[in-house]
């Protein structure tokens, strides 16, 4: 499995944004959205806020240079933290993935922080042909060919 730096992952996300701009973005808005699903509620909220701040820094940096392919980027973070358990909730992650797919301006997803959330999001985003980039979802099953049909249908 190839390992790339988070900054490189964000650059890759920006490149994907440009590639998918014609397919999903509303041309009159000239804004592309990158969705994030993070546990903003609960015990992992501090870690999630750091991840969101890093992604926002990369988006701000790209926008300061005029955006990507003539489009400005906007980050939208969805909470997948459960107020009941204080942990991330894969069911909320799946709901967030569906939300991303229903927004025509959302062209890619960054995150999630947890492999369990990634396992819930991958099949949904894959069926919607949306890229998912995570620097911390490290469960090897996510990229193992024997589980490909489960996570990349």
Rosetta silent file (secondary structure, phi, psi, omega in degrees, C-alpha in Angstrom):
SEQUENCE: XXXXXXXXXXXXXXXXXXXXXXXXXXXXXXXXXXXXXXXXXXXXXXXXXXXXXXXXXXXXXXXXXXXXXXXXXXXXXXXXXXXXXXXXXXXXXXXXXXXXXXXXXXXXXXXXXXXXXXXXXXXXXXXXXXXXXXXXXXXXXXXXXXXXXXXXX
SCORE:     score description
SCORE:     0.000 S_00000001
   1 L     0.000  129.849 -179.848    0.000    0.000    0.000 S_00000001
   2 L   -75.887  143.840  178.360    1.426    3.373   -1.001 S_00000001
   3 L  -115.799  130.271  177.386    1.823    6.028    1.676 S_00000001
   4 L  -127.117  152.805  179.593    1.503    9.705    0.838 S_00000001
   5 L   -68.959  154.208 -179.302    1.850   12.826    2.970 S_00000001
   6 H   -59.904  -41.279  179.218   -1.306   14.625    4.064 S_00000001
   7 H   -61.433  -40.790  177.191   -0.345   17.746    2.100 S_00000001
   8 H   -65.409  -35.926  177.634    0.096   15.569   -0.989 S_00000001
   9 H   -64.306  -39.973  177.914   -3.284   13.983   -0.281 S_00000001
  10 H   -66.669  -38.735  177.331   -4.879   17.431   -0.157 S_00000001
  11 H   -64.279  -39.741  176.473   -3.181   18.352   -3.433 S_00000001
  12 H   -61.855  -41.619  177.255   -4.494   15.134   -4.913 S_00000001
  13 H   -60.868  -40.100  177.790   -7.939   16.088   -3.650 S_00000001
  14 H   -65.322  -39.085  177.893   -7.611   19.469   -5.338 S_00000001
  15 H   -65.336  -40.019  176.265   -6.581   17.777   -8.571 S_00000001
  16 H   -63.082  -37.335  178.693   -9.591   15.469   -8.308 S_00000001
  17 H   -59.172  -44.428  179.493  -11.737   18.514   -7.757 S_00000001
  18 H   -65.697  -39.694 -177.809  -10.569   19.987  -11.039 S_00000001
  19 H   -65.979  -35.984 -177.240  -11.049   16.686  -12.850 S_00000001
  20 H   -95.517    2.273 -176.039  -14.627   16.248  -11.645 S_00000001
  21 H   -56.944  -46.722 -176.808  -15.606   19.914  -11.921 S_00000001
  22 H   -65.295  -29.400 -175.831  -17.347   19.550  -15.250 S_00000001
  23 H   -76.784  -41.900 -169.927  -19.295   16.533  -14.030 S_00000001
  24 H  -118.571  -25.796 -171.634  -20.793   17.774  -10.793 S_00000001
  25 L   -76.517  149.876  173.221  -20.240   21.461  -10.174 S_00000001
  26 L   -84.601  112.926 -172.885  -22.754   24.127  -10.960 S_00000001
  27 L   -57.139  -34.510 -177.461  -20.827   26.290  -13.420 S_00000001
  28 L   -68.752  -25.430 -179.417  -22.578   29.489  -12.368 S_00000001
  29 L   -82.789  -32.687 -177.898  -21.376   29.104   -8.769 S_00000001
  30 L    55.304   34.175  177.644  -17.733   28.354   -9.616 S_00000001
  31 E  -129.537  131.036  174.015  -17.419   26.669   -6.184 S_00000001
  32 E  -111.315  138.344 -178.325  -16.492   23.064   -5.550 S_00000001
  33 E  -104.484  136.988  171.216  -17.189   21.484   -2.182 S_00000001
  34 E  -111.807  117.646 -178.313  -14.966   18.967   -0.432 S_00000001
  35 E   -87.097  149.477  176.001  -16.950   17.079    2.205 S_00000001
  36 E  -134.074  140.776  172.871  -15.544   15.791    5.475 S_00000001
  37 E  -119.646  114.594 -173.512  -17.023   13.380    7.984 S_00000001
  38 E  -138.078  150.300  176.117  -15.363   13.787   11.388 S_00000001
  39 L   -78.841   78.648 -178.106  -16.211   13.020   15.028 S_00000001
  40 L   -76.162  -12.630  176.423  -16.709   16.673   16.004 S_00000001
  41 L  -112.719  136.626  173.980  -18.703   15.519   19.040 S_00000001
  42 L   103.533 -164.862 -171.797  -17.212   13.346   21.765 S_00000001
  43 L   -64.311  -26.535 -177.736  -13.807   12.107   22.848 S_00000001
  44 L   -96.409    9.717 -175.051  -12.158   12.403   19.436 S_00000001
  45 H   -62.806  -36.973  179.993  -13.334   15.955   18.766 S_00000001
  46 H   -62.125  -46.268  178.038   -9.920   17.505   19.478 S_00000001
  47 H   -62.367  -42.132 -179.583   -8.253   15.230   16.922 S_00000001
  48 H   -63.947  -38.835  179.079  -11.059   15.881   14.446 S_00000001
  49 H   -65.570  -34.868  176.513  -10.708   19.646   14.832 S_00000001
  50 H   -66.474  -43.561  177.946   -6.984   19.392   14.055 S_00000001
  51 H   -61.651  -45.806  179.385   -7.756   17.361   10.916 S_00000001
  52 H   -62.590  -41.326  179.340  -10.403   19.868    9.850 S_00000001
  53 H   -63.482  -39.654  177.404   -8.030   22.792   10.478 S_00000001
  54 H   -64.121  -42.648  178.400   -5.342   21.126    8.334 S_00000001
  55 H   -66.058  -40.385  178.935   -7.774   20.546    5.496 S_00000001
  56 H   -64.078  -38.181  177.054   -9.059   24.119    5.787 S_00000001
  57 H   -59.182  -45.345 -179.937   -5.479   25.396    5.607 S_00000001
  58 H   -64.751  -40.802  178.382   -4.940   23.492    2.341 S_00000001
  59 H   -64.929  -44.926  178.897   -8.242   24.783    0.908 S_00000001
  60 H   -61.432  -40.238  179.077   -7.394   28.363    1.913 S_00000001
  61 H   -62.599  -44.405  178.557   -3.945   27.986    0.344 S_00000001
  62 H   -65.341  -43.392 -179.626   -5.448   26.761   -2.947 S_00000001
  63 H   -65.624  -34.215  178.187   -8.090   29.512   -2.953 S_00000001
  64 H   -64.130  -24.174  178.462   -5.433   32.182   -2.282 S_00000001
  65 L   -93.602   12.282  177.795   -3.807   31.083   -5.547 S_00000001
  66 L    98.378    8.478  179.165   -7.063   31.538   -7.447 S_00000001
  67 L    87.282 -159.581 -177.746   -8.615   28.160   -6.761 S_00000001
  68 E  -125.458  118.460  177.980   -8.340   25.046   -8.883 S_00000001
  69 L    58.441   31.477 -179.844   -9.159   25.143  -12.567 S_00000001
  70 L    86.423    0.869  179.870  -11.066   28.403  -12.126 S_00000001
  71 E  -110.771  140.414  171.706  -13.128   27.058   -9.215 S_00000001
  72 E   -86.256  151.014  179.986  -12.886   28.100   -5.581 S_00000001
  73 E  -104.042  146.695  175.304  -12.950   25.315   -2.994 S_00000001
  74 E  -135.548  134.284  178.890  -15.167   25.127    0.073 S_00000001
  75 E   -97.363  131.612  175.622  -14.849   22.642    2.891 S_00000001
  76 E  -123.980  117.806 -178.616  -18.013   21.285    4.523 S_00000001
  77 E  -102.122  129.935  176.514  -17.547   19.221    7.677 S_00000001
  78 E  -109.614  142.363 -178.311  -20.246   16.818    8.866 S_00000001
  79 E   -85.729  125.655  172.812  -20.251   15.409   12.399 S_00000001
  80 L  -114.808   18.405  176.480  -20.085   11.622   12.747 S_00000001
  81 E   -90.128  137.789 -178.880  -19.598   11.726   16.523 S_00000001
  82 L   -90.304  124.220  175.454  -22.371   10.347   18.685 S_00000001
  83 L   -67.807  -20.291 -179.277  -23.502   12.548   21.565 S_00000001
  84 L   -77.735  -48.229 -175.365  -24.794    9.382   23.247 S_00000001
  85 L   -96.604  -20.303 -176.603  -21.615    7.285   23.207 S_00000001
  86 L    78.595    7.711 -178.910  -18.978   10.010   22.832 S_00000001
  87 L  -118.922  172.452  173.266  -17.399    7.995   19.991 S_00000001
  88 E   -69.193  153.419 -178.226  -17.577    8.055   16.228 S_00000001
  89 L  -127.429  110.373 -179.831  -20.671    6.380   14.796 S_00000001
  90 H   -56.561  -29.990  177.810  -20.361    4.539   11.453 S_00000001
  91 H   -65.754  -38.976  175.993  -24.109    4.967   10.884 S_00000001
  92 H   -67.867  -35.841  177.137  -23.673    8.745   11.046 S_00000001
  93 H   -62.085  -42.648  178.432  -20.686    8.430    8.691 S_00000001
  94 H   -63.453  -42.189  177.221  -22.873    6.580    6.179 S_00000001
  95 H   -61.364  -42.149  178.946  -25.534    9.289    6.473 S_00000001
  96 H   -63.532  -38.281  177.755  -22.863   11.934    5.884 S_00000001
  97 H   -62.092  -41.607  178.134  -21.645   10.080    2.787 S_00000001
  98 H   -64.927  -38.484  177.212  -25.190   10.127    1.406 S_00000001
  99 H   -61.022  -43.194  179.549  -25.430   13.859    2.138 S_00000001
 100 H   -61.101  -42.102 -178.721  -22.231   14.459    0.196 S_00000001
 101 H   -67.417  -28.162 -178.382  -23.550   12.524   -2.776 S_00000001
 102 H   -83.315  -10.523  177.472  -26.793   14.494   -2.892 S_00000001
 103 L   -93.028  112.186 -176.450  -24.993   17.843   -3.094 S_00000001
 104 L   -63.604  -18.488  179.169  -24.087   18.404   -6.762 S_00000001
 105 L   -84.351  -16.605 -178.591  -21.259   20.777   -5.775 S_00000001
 106 E   -81.143  121.696 -173.216  -19.513   18.145   -3.602 S_00000001
 107 E  -115.584  -10.232  179.136  -16.859   16.453   -5.705 S_00000001
 108 E  -161.698  162.990  177.528  -14.712   14.578   -3.148 S_00000001
 109 E  -123.623  137.884  176.158  -14.561   13.514    0.489 S_00000001
 110 E  -118.122  140.931 -173.764  -11.637   13.951    2.874 S_00000001
 111 E    99.794 -163.645   -4.301  -11.405   11.964    6.051 S_00000001
 112 L   -78.169  177.216  179.809  -12.786   10.225    7.975 S_00000001
 113 L   -75.568  -31.905 -171.280  -10.552    9.981   11.019 S_00000001
 114 L  -111.471  144.760  177.722  -11.544    6.379   11.820 S_00000001
 115 H   -64.255  -35.373  178.625  -11.339    3.183    9.808 S_00000001
 116 H   -61.954  -38.484  176.356  -14.793    2.153   11.029 S_00000001
 117 H   -68.700  -40.404  178.795  -16.230    5.303    9.513 S_00000001
 118 H   -62.273  -39.738  178.819  -14.296    4.716    6.299 S_00000001
 119 H   -63.168  -32.148  178.194  -15.703    1.186    6.078 S_00000001
 120 H   -77.681  -33.200 -175.572  -19.215    2.654    6.313 S_00000001
 121 H   -84.852  -36.016 -173.580  -18.547    5.435    3.785 S_00000001
 122 H   -52.891  -50.655 -178.376  -16.510    3.623    1.119 S_00000001
 123 H   -61.753  -37.581 -178.286  -19.306    1.521   -0.412 S_00000001
 124 H   -69.016  -49.945 -179.187  -21.661    4.504   -0.572 S_00000001
 125 H   -66.984  -35.249  178.372  -19.154    6.933   -2.057 S_00000001
 126 H   -62.469  -44.490  178.900  -17.832    4.266   -4.412 S_00000001
 127 H   -64.768  -26.081  177.366  -21.293    3.642   -5.832 S_00000001
 128 L   -93.656    8.198  179.995  -21.618    7.399   -6.344 S_00000001
 129 L    56.058   39.248  177.825  -18.173    7.575   -8.022 S_00000001
 130 L  -108.954  132.724  178.847  -16.860    9.994   -5.397 S_00000001
 131 E   -70.637  144.121  175.379  -13.241    9.906   -4.286 S_00000001
 132 E  -128.044  123.761 -179.928  -12.482    9.428   -0.584 S_00000001
 133 E  -121.463  125.145  178.181   -9.066   10.410    0.784 S_00000001
 134 L  -133.533  133.700  176.263   -8.109    9.667    4.386 S_00000001
 135 L   -92.463   -3.256 -175.406   -4.798   10.156    6.108 S_00000001
 136 L  -135.307   -4.090  174.453   -5.801    8.179    9.187 S_00000001
 137 L   -83.692   97.355 -167.471   -8.204    5.385    8.180 S_00000001
 138 L  -108.431    5.918 -179.729   -5.509    2.712    8.231 S_00000001
 139 L   -62.141  123.086 -176.818   -7.347   -0.608    8.377 S_00000001
 140 H   -61.225  -22.654  179.260   -5.674   -2.750    5.674 S_00000001
 141 H   -59.579  -29.357 -176.983   -9.035   -4.269    4.686 S_00000001
 142 H   -60.805  -28.694 -179.386   -9.961   -0.962    3.024 S_00000001
 143 H  -117.630    7.277 -179.848   -7.403   -1.577    0.260 S_00000001
 144 L   -80.744  127.425 -177.345   -7.191   -5.374    0.306 S_00000001
 145 H   -58.228  -28.888 -178.721   -8.376   -6.875   -2.994 S_00000001
 146 H   -72.052  -15.670  175.939  -10.204   -9.709   -1.216 S_00000001
 147 H  -107.788    9.346 -174.082  -12.529   -7.102    0.362 S_00000001
 148 H   -56.490  -42.747 -177.594  -12.764   -4.971   -2.769 S_00000001
 149 H   -66.518  -23.851  178.764  -16.384   -5.891   -3.510 S_00000001
 150 H   -78.311  -42.848 -173.589  -17.422   -4.826   -0.008 S_00000001
 151 H  -100.983  -14.126 -179.407  -15.757   -1.423    0.059 S_00000001
 152 L  -136.309   59.112 -175.487  -15.596   -0.575   -3.653 S_00000001
 153 L   -65.590    0.000    0.000  -18.732   -2.079   -5.222 S_00000001
